[in-house]
């Protein structure tokens, strides 16, 4: 699915300045602001009826706003207890089904915790579960991109390498590249040259199509030895977003860039304006 729209900018959830705290009002506000996309946040659970998802999807098409969705936080594809594992898979499936009705093309989620397991064991477990999830969705004729996210803490599964490897090995899986998380994991990955290296790694592993259809998260971020502690405004953080935007522009990256800063649309607009002015 080649994208001709280039890079679209939007918010993680309903903009703070929306008239009402509803997905519908959020899309209208994104449109008014001149942004291009919105991530629907199902982080506390998928609570939207199929009927409203279809209605929201129609408005998104009318307004030309692209949608994606974030699955619930309560997901661990490495859970010990079989019922927790089954519930985790179900939450990803529910998110994918409702997002398909919304007309969205991607869902993102934090796949797993390492607990006390080795990364390679967790990788194998996550892979097996994702394969099951994708094949179930395809059997339902759901073509959504299933995107495990690069996570911000050392205790969470989801390094750049792990996410790219999963994406290379499973058809229908693609990376959710959270540049703030990547930076928070080590304190590195915060310069033009490093951003370029990451983009080249993505292209090398997954091909040009992956750069044309990226799913990106950006925000300011506070971090310590264990990684991410909280999201910050870009202006209050050390994140070199101008260098990131320059790298994305130089490599012609397309897709959705979702801003997760606490002020949502203000930083999303700052990112969009900065990108356009480059
Ligand atoms: Zn996330």
Boltz pocket constraint, residues with backbone or C-beta under 6 A from the ligand:
constraints:
  - pocket:
      binder: B
      contacts: [[A, 70], [A, 108], [A, 109], [A, 110], [A, 149]]
      max_distance: 6.0
